[in-house]
Amino acid sequence: MFDVAVFGSLFLTLFVIMDPPGITPIFLALTSGRATKVQRRMAWQAVAVAFGVITVFGILGQQILAYLHVSVPALMIAGGLLLLLIALDLLTGKTDEPKQTKDVNVALVPLGMPLLAGPGAIVSVILAVQHAEGVSGQVSVWAAIVAMHVVLWLTMRYSLLIIRVIKDGGVVLVTRLAGMMLSAIAVQQIINGVTQVIQGT
């Protein structure tokens, strides 16, 4: 009832794509200045949003993309552009949002999507669900998805301890570092999307 090879393959693929260690400085930058209780809630919200998006696309991914006439490269380019906008805000220090919405917005966008539930993770899950054979294959696929999101939550939840050590000056440095990393991720994602469009024509 459980295929270890399928589980391990998808888990490692999602680990590389979602990159829990790499998401840590971005999470710290986007949640800095909030109360610890709020930061913990945002970690949970971001993972819940990512899991919800991944689940929907895992079950209905092909139908959704076909119905909207959206290609995977277009999804990658759109996600890259969104990440680039967020990265520019981090680099310029313009991370403040209206007080009544900032906690929710940061947890949903960009943390939940497209950072965690980005085009790469979505496509990997769609393909894994498609190729899973029988009940054991499906159970293994969904177990890998759940396990990956537990790892993401634990990584963000306990990364908050870092803020206590690095203080305000360190948070500013982490914010700029996160902006650089995020802009590089965004540009690479856009390049990959454009490359796939060119190869497909």
N, C-alpha and C positions, 0 to 999 in steps of 0.2 A: 504493500500500500504506500510505500515511500521510496522514491528514486533518489539516492544520495548524489549521483552524478549530475542529474538535472538541477537539484537544489544547489549544489556547490557551484555549478557553472553560472547559473543566473545570479546567485548571491555575489560572487566575485565580480561579475559584469556590472551589476548595480553598484557595488562598492567602489569600483574604479570610476564609474560615471558620476555618481552622486557625491563621492569623495568626502566622507565625514570629517577627516582631519583638515581638509581644505576649506570646508564650510565654516569651521570654528572662528577664524578671524573676521569673516564677513558677518556672522551671527553676533559676535561681540561688538562690532562696529555699529550694527543696526539697532542693537538693544541697549547701548550704553546710555546711562543717565536715567534709566527706568528703575523702579524698585525691584528688588530681587524676586518678589512674588510675581510681579508683572512679567519679568524676564522668563521665569519658569513657565508661566502660562503661555507666553509667546512661543517658547520651544515646543510645547505640546500642540499649540494651534498650527504651527508651521508643519509639523509632522503629520497631523491629522488632515490638513489640506492636501499635502503631497500624497498621502495614502489614498484619500478620496479620489483625487485626479487619476492616479495610477490605476486604481480599481476600475473606474469608469472606462478608461481607455483599454484596460486589459480585457474587459467584457465586451465593450462596444466600439473599440478603437477604429477598426477598419470601416465599419458602417458610418461612424461619425465623420471621418475624413472623406469618405466617398460621397456622403450626402452634402457636405459643405464644399465639395470639389477642391479640397485643400491637399496639396502634396506634402510629403515629409520634408523636402528641402525648404518649402515655404514656411513650414512650422519652425524649422531650425533658424531661418533668417529672422522671422518675427521674434522668436525668443531671444536671439542675439541682440537685436535692436533694443528690446526692453531692458536687457541686462546692461547694455552700454549706457542707457540713460541713467540707470541706478548708479553705475560706476562713476559717471561724471559727477553726480551729486555727492558721492563719498569723497572723491578727489578734491572737490571745491568746498567741502564742508557744509553743503546745503542739504542736510539730512532731516531737518525739522519739518514736521507736518502739523496740520491743525490738531490741537490737543484732543478733541473728541474722537478722532479717527486714527491717530498715528499708531496706537498699539495694534489695532486690528489690521491696518493696511500693511505694516511691515511684516506681520506674521503671514499674511496671505500673499502679498507681492512685495519684494521678490523672494522671500524665504520659501514659502510653500511652493510657489510656481513663479518663474521658471527655474529657480536655483535647484531645488530638490526634485520636483517633478518636471524636469526639462524634456526637450525633444528626444535626447539620447535615451533617457530612462523610459520614456513612453514607448518609443519604437522597440526597444529591447523587450519590454513586457508584452507588447502586442505580438511580436514574433515568438516569444517563449510560450505564450498561451496557445498560439496557433499550432506549434510543433509538438506540444505536450501530448503524449500518447496515453489514452486511458485515464482512469481515475487516479492511479499512482502518479502519473506525470502531472496532472492538474494540481493534486495535493502538494507535490514537491515545489511546483512553480509558485503557488500562493504562499506556501510556508517560507520560501526564500524572500518573497516580497514583504511579508510581515516581519521576518527577522531583520531585514535591512532597515526597516523603519524604526524598529526598536533600537538598533545600533545608532541611528541618526538622533533619536530622542535622547539617549544616554550621553552621546557626545556633546550635544548642545546643552543639555541639562547640567552637566558637570564642568563644562567649559566656563561657566559663570564664576567658578572659583578663581579663574585667571584674573578677572577684573579686580578682585580684592588685592592681588599682588602688584599689578602694573599701574594701578591708580589712574588719575585723569590724563597725565602726560602720556602714559603708555596707551591709553584708549585712543588718543588722537593719532599716535603713530600707527596703531593697528587699523584705524579707519582709513588712513592713506594707503597702507599696504593692501587692505581689502579692496580699495578702489582700483589699484593697479592690477591685482589678480583678477578681479571681476571684469575689468576692461579687456584684459588679455583673453579670458574665457569667451567673452562676448564677440570679440573680433574673430577668434578662431571658429566659433559657431557660425558666424555669418559667412566666413570663407568656405567652410565645409558645405553650407547650404548652397552657395553660389556655384561651387565646384560641381555639386551633384546636379544642379540645374543645367550647367554647360554640358556635362557628360551625358545627360538625358536627352539633349537636343541633337 
